[in-house]
Amino acid sequence: MAFFKYPFWLLYRIWFYILVAIPILLMFPLLIISISREEWYRYFFKLARIWSKFILIGMGFGYKITREETPNPNKSYMFVANHTSMADIMLMLVAVKNPFVFVGKQELAKIPLFGFFYKRTCILVDRSSAKSRQAVFLRAQRRLKQGVSICIFPEGGVPEEHILLDEFKDGAFRLAINHQIPVVPITFYDNKKRFSYTFFSGSPGKMRAKIHQFIPTSGLQTADTKALNEKARTLIWDELSSNHITKKKPL
């Protein structure tokens, strides 16, 4: 049986990249127009949501979004979620209707075709560079002033397979406090099982996400960053644990 799994996993990975490329090629003129001006980003975001749904459906992922609270379309938020899969970007775009900008690692900009739009619409960060991290804050501030939300995977990368939830970096929470915008914790339950960063793995099936009650930042100061960080992380950890994802204790 294992002999047949490896060819399937190989073809499944190839199929994923084909699905990534097809809608980009089909919508290329519209995508180019939508990124030509920052104030047109909302149109790009709508196209990105179509792109995401196309990929998830094409991969056989039956997604289900549960919402304890729904974002106000006229407000900005800091969206944070656990990071486990290459499909996290797509599920986040499907789960959240409010236009937001990803803060992500600059290495993804090297991916053909996808990287062209990624580096022109996302806030890229080199986590090894203090100057790059400072630039992230300045760009995020500008986008927030434009009424766009921010999305950060606060683990700072994808943890190793045996780690359920890594420590959260403080950047997202410091930024949320500075701008007095609510933090929106989101739990991805199944993404690691469906399509992890381990090459020979993955399969069609359910892909669930839960948008939790928002955590307000009104009145908080920079000194409250760590407490806000822990509150968001504990909420996601408890949700994963209650769904019997693991019995391990948090880090």
N, C-alpha and C positions, 0 to 999 in steps of 0.2 A: 504493500500500500504506500509506503514512504517513497518508493521509486516513482510513483505517479504524481506525488505531491510536488516534487521539485520542478518538473516541467510546468505544472499548473501555476505555481508561484512565480516562475519566470515570466510566463505569458501574462499573468495578472499584473505584474509590475509594468510590463511593456504597454499593456492595455491602458493603464492609468495615465501614462505620459501621452498616449494617443488622445485620450479624452481631454487632457489638459490643453492640448494643442488645437483640437478641432474647433471649439467655439471661439478661440482667439483668432483663428484664421477667418472664420465666417464673419465675425464682428469687427474685424481689424479696422476698417474705415471709421466706424463709430467710436471704437476705442481710442484711436488716434485723435479724433476731434475732442473727445471728452477729457483727455489729459492735457490738451493744449493750453488750458487756463485753469488755475486752481479753483476759481469760483464755479467751474463746471464739474467739480469732483463728484457731486451728488449724482450726476448722470453716469459717470464711470462706475460709481458704487452699485447702481441698479444693474448695469451690465455685468459687474463682477458677481452679483447674486445669481444671475441667470447662469453664468459660467459655473458657479459652484453647484447649483442644483443639477446641471447637466452631468457633471462628474460624479456626484454622489449616486444619482439614479443609474448612470451607466456602469458604475462599479457594483451595483446590486445592494447598495446601502439604503435600507429603509429607515430614514431618520424620523425621530420624534422629539419635539421640543416642548418641555414643560416650563411654564412661567409662573413664579410666585408673585412677580411684579413685572409690569410692562413699562419699558422706557417711554418717557414723554418725547414725542418727535421734535419738540421745540427746545429740548435741553441737551446739554452735553454730559457725557459720563466717562468713567474710566472702566473699561471692560477687562476683566482678568479671568484666566481659566488655566486649568492644568494642561500641560503640554506633553502629548504622548505619541502623536502620529503626524504623518505627512498630510492627513486629511483634516487636521484641526483648523487650518485656514478656511477650508470649504465649509465645514460645519459651523464655524463662527459666523461666516457671511450669511448662512441660511438662518441661523438662530436669531440674529440681531438685524432689525430693519433700519435702525438709526444709522446714518452714514458715519463711519468711523475710519480712522487711519491706523494701520498696523505699525507698531514699532518692532522691527525684526532684524535678524542678523544679516550682514551685508553679503555673506557667502551665497545667499539665494539669488542674488542679482546675476550670478554667473550661469544660471539655468537658461538655455536657449529659449527665445520667444517669451516665456513667462518672465524671465529676468528683465526684459526690456521694459515691461510695464511695472514690474515690482519696484525697481529702483526709481521710477518716476512718480509713484503714487504712495509709497511707504516711507517711513522714517527709518533709515538704515543706521545701525550702530555697530561699531567695533568695540566689543566689551573689554578688550585689552587696552583700550586707549581712553584715558581720562578726558582728553580733548573731544573725542567722538561722543562720549557720554554727555558732556556738557552741551554739545551741539544738538543732541536729541531733545534736551529740555527747551532750548530756544525754538526749535522747529515745532515741537508739540505745543508750546505756548501760542505760537502764531496760528496753528490750526484750530486750537480751542477757541481763540478769539473770533475765528471765522464760523463758529457754531458747529464744528465737527467734533465728534467724540474720538477717543483714543483707545486702542486695544493693545495690551501687552501680555505676553505669557511670562509671568514674573519669576518662573524658575530659572530664567536666563538661558534656557536650552532644553533639550530633551534628556531627561534622566535615564540612567541605565535601566535595562529591562526589569531588574529585580527591585527597583525603587518605585513605590507607588506614587509618592508625591515628594518632590525635593523641597529644600528651603526656598523661600521667596526672597528675591532681591527687593530693596526698598524703593527703587526708582519710581515705579508706578504709583505707589502710595504717597510719596513725597510730592509728586506732581499733582495728584488729586487734592491733597491738602492745600497746596499753593494756590490752586484755582477754585478751591471750595466746591468741587464737583463730586457727586456720589460715586462710590466704588460699586461695581456690579459683579459679584463673584458668579462664575459659571462652571458647572461640573460637566466634564465629558466622561461618560462611563465606559464606553465600549471601543473607543478609537484605537487603543493599543492592540486590542484583540483583532479588530477589523483590518488595520493597515499600519502596523508599527514601522519603525525605522530598521528593524531587522529584515534583511532582504527576503529570505525564504520564510515568509509568514503571510497571514492575511486570508480573508475569505469574505464573501458576501454575507449580509445579515443586518441585524438591527444596529442602529447607531443613535444613542440617546444623549440629550443635553438638557440640563436644568439651569434656568436663570433664577438665582436666589433673590431674596429680599435685598434691596439695596442697602449699603452701609453709608450713612450720611457723613460728611466731613465738615459740615457747618460748625464753625467755632473751634475746630481743631488747629493745633499749632504744629510746627515742624517736629517738635519734641514728641508728638503723638504718632509719628510715622511707624515706629516698630510695633506699637500696640495695634494700629490699624492693619498692618501687615499680618500679624498673628491672628487677628480676628477673621480676616478673609481666608487665610490658609486653613485655619481650624474648621471653618464652615465647610470648605470643600473636602477636607480630610474626613470629617464626620459623615458627610454625604456618601463618600466612597465606601467608608467602613460599614455604614448602615445597609448598603446594598450588597454586602458580603463579597466585595472585590478582593479583600485581603483581611487577614487577622493580625498583620504586623502593626507594631506601634509606630506613630509618626516619628520622624527624625528629631 
